[in-house]
Amino acid sequence: MAGKYDGFLLDQWGVLHDGTTAYPGAVDCLERLRAAGKTIIILSNSGRRGRENEAVLAGMGFGRELYHHIVSAGDDAHEALLRRDEPAYRDLGERCLLIARPGEEYLAEGLGLSLTSDPDAADFILNLTFDPERQPLPGWRPLLERGAARGIPMICGNPDRHRVHASGRLHEAPGLLALAYEELGGRVHYHGKPYPRIYRSCFGIMGLPPEKVLAVGDSLAHDVAGAANAGIGACFIAGGIHKDELVWPDGDTPEAESCFALFARDDQHPRYCIPRFAW
């Protein structure tokens, strides 16, 4: 694969790390790709800004020299709200109900917004991060019901519904809140994978033709679907978010038939499938 492509769009969770620790071989693989002169962009559905993701990666041993840029869904949403040159954002208003982890209100800074916790006073909802253990999904329902009843839109800066966790369990993610809002009749504008805006940003940074770019990720609905939408190939990491849906006869390599069955079920067909991100 390294010989066929000049640019790589790499997912974070489930590919490089589990949210706490780098996966074995991931740092080495990045070092080898960089030594081969490849352009590396970390493309994440994180609701946090790129600078924060840099710090998280550095803490797990992924030095800044191992990649060229980080592009996050949070950055993509921030840019759209700052520019307001797209139809969904021109008349959005400035009173924002922010969904974020306690202490992460700063994620809305620099946008000229007035934050409120009252859905009756908000012009829109900005959904970036949440802690499912401290802020369980059912607790958000009254707020979501009121927002949907008023018809205010939600901007979702992290469309992931689940993410891998060091415990081995999947944790709920902000995309579940967005899904609940849609089920209540609310309108949601998504940022991140698999939506096209964030891929246009990546292509602008890379300056490479699509046929020379490969996306590497563990989510069929986000990484593989997003790559297909963008017209680029995808490498599916089997040991990530879909690991428990596959059969692992020897514990190291997934059974091919179980992979094909999963791809057929979700109607997503990556160009490559490997157990983990390693050389």
N, C-alpha and C positions, 0 to 999 in steps of 0.2 A: 504493500500500500504506500509506503514511504517513497518508493520509486515512481509511483504513478501520479502523485499529487504534490502541488507546491504550497497549498494552504490547507490548514486544518481548523475547523470550528469544534472546540472541545467543550462538552458539558462538564459541570463540576460534580455535584452530588451523584454518587453511583458510578462515576467514571474515574475521577481523580481521588476522591475521598468519601468518607461516610458522614461528614459533618464534623468530625473530631480528629480523625487520623487519616493520613495518606494511605492509599492502598499499596500493597507491595508491588514494586516495579513501576509505579506511576511516575515518580520523579525521574528515574533512569530513562523511561520512555521519552519523556519531554526533553531530557538532555540530548538524547540521540537524534530526535527530530530537529532540534535547534542546531546541533552540530552538522546536520545534513542541509542546513540553510532553509528550512521550511518556515513559513509564516504561520504563527500560532495565535489564534484568538480564543480566549475563554468566553464562551457564549452561554450565559446563565439566565435562568428564569428567576433568580433572586430578586426580591423587591428592594434590596439594598443597593446603594450606589456602587460604582466600580471601585472607588477608593477603599471602601470598607471590605469589599471582596478581596482586594489585594492584600489587606492586612490579615484576613482570615487564612488565605492561602499561604502567606509567609509564615504564619504560626504553625503550619503543618509541613514546612520544608520546601514549599514551592516558591523559590526565589523569583524576583521580578525579571531576572535575566532569562527565565525559561519560557516566556511568552511575550508577545508584542502588545496586546491590549486585552482588557476585559470589557465586554459589552453585556450589560445586564438589563433585564426587563424593567427594573426600577429606573435605570438611566433613560430607557426608551420612553417610559411614561413621563418622567420629569421633563424631558426635552419637548414632548408633545404639549404638556401643560404650560411650559415656558413660552413656546413659540405661538401656540394658539392659531395656527394657520390652516388647520384641517377642520372640516365642517362640524365634527362632533365637539370641538373645543372652543369655537369662536364665541359662542354665547353661553358658555358653561356657568359663569358666575364665579364668585371668589369665596363664598362661604362653604367650607369643606368639612365633612365629617371623616376624620382619618381613622382607618383601621390599621393599627400597628401594635407591636409588642410594647408593654409598659417601658417607658424611657426612650422610645424610638420616635417620638414626635418630631425630632429634628429632620426626619426623612422628608418632611414637607417644606423645609426651609428653602428660602430663595425663590419661591414661586409667587409671592405676594398674596398668599391665601390667609383668610381668617378662619381659624379652626374652631369647631363647635362639636360638642358631644350630643347635641339635640337634633334628631333627624327632622324635626319640624322646622328647624332654622337653617338647614343645610341646602345648598344648591346642588351638591353632588357628593358622592362617597368616593374616597380614595382608599383602595384596598391594597396594602403593600406587604405587611407581615402580621402574623399572629402566633401566639404560643398556645397550642392546643391543650396543654396541661393546666395552664393558669387561666386561659380564656377559651373554654370548650365551646364547640360550635353551637349547641342549643342556647347558650347564653346570648348569642348574637341575634337570635331569631326575632325578638320583638323589634329591635332596631331595623333589621332588614325588612320586616313586614311593614313598618311605618314608612320607610323610604320607598318601597315598591308601591304602596298605596298612594303616595304623593307623586309618583312618576319621576323621581330624580334619578339620574343615571349613576352608574358605578364605573369608575376607572380602576381596572385591575392590573396592578404592576407585578403580579406573580401568578400566572395561570396554572401552576402546578397544583394538583389536587392532593398528592402525597409526595413525600420525599423519604429517601433512605435515612436511617438513623444508626448510630453506633450500637444501639441495643439489639439490632437485627430486626426490629419492628419498623413498619412504615408509620410515619407521623403525618397527621393531617396538615394541609398547606392552604394558602389563601384561595386557590382555585375552587376549593369546596365551598367557601363563602360566596364566591361569584356564581357558582352553579345553583346554590340555594336561592340566591337573589333572582336568577333567571326563572327558576321554578315558581317563584312568587309573582312573576310577571315583570320583573325589573329589567331594565336595559343595561348591558355591560359592554364596555369597550376594553378589549384585551390588549396587553402588550407582552412581548416576549415570543418564545417559540410556541406554536408553529406559525405565528402570524407574520406577514411579509415585511412589515416596517423594519423590524430589527435585523432582518437579513440584508435589506438594502443598506443599512448602516455598515454592516460587516463587509459587504462587497466594496463599498466606498473606501473603507480603510485598507482593504487588501489589494485592490487594484488588479485582481486576477480574474480570468474568465471562469464561468461556473464549472466547466469540465475539469478544471485543475484544482477544485476545492472539494474536500471531503468533510462531512459532518460526522462526529463521533459522539454517541450518546446512548443512554440506557432506557429512554422512554419512547415507546412506539408512537404515542399520541402527540408528543412534543418534538423530540429530536428527529425521528424518522419521518413523521408527517411533515414537519417543517422543512426538512431537506428536500422532500419530494415537491412541496409547494414552491421552493426556491429554485428547483431545477438542478440540484446537485445530488451526488451520491451520499449514502449513509452507511456507517459502520455501527451495527448494533452491539452494545455491550451486554451480554447475557447475564452477567453476575450482578446487575444493578436492581432496579425497582421491580423487574419482572422475574427475578431469580426463583422465587417460590412457585411460579407458574410453570416452570420447566422441570424436566427430569434430568438428574445428574447421576448417572450410573456409577461413576468412579469418584464423585465429589469434586472433580476438577474440570470436566468438560461436559457441556449439556448434550443430551441426546438430540440428534439432528431432527428426528421426527417430531419431537415436542416443540422445537423451535419453529418448524414449518407450520405446525398446527396453530401455534400462537400467532404467527404472521397472518395466516389465513383468517383466523377469528377476527382480528382487528383490521384486516384488509390493508396492512402495511407491510411492505416488502423491501427491507434494506438490501443493499448491494453486498455487504459483508456481515458476518456474525462471528464474534470472537468472545471467549469467556470473560476476559478482563483487558484493561488498557495496560498492556505490557509489551515490550519488544520481543 
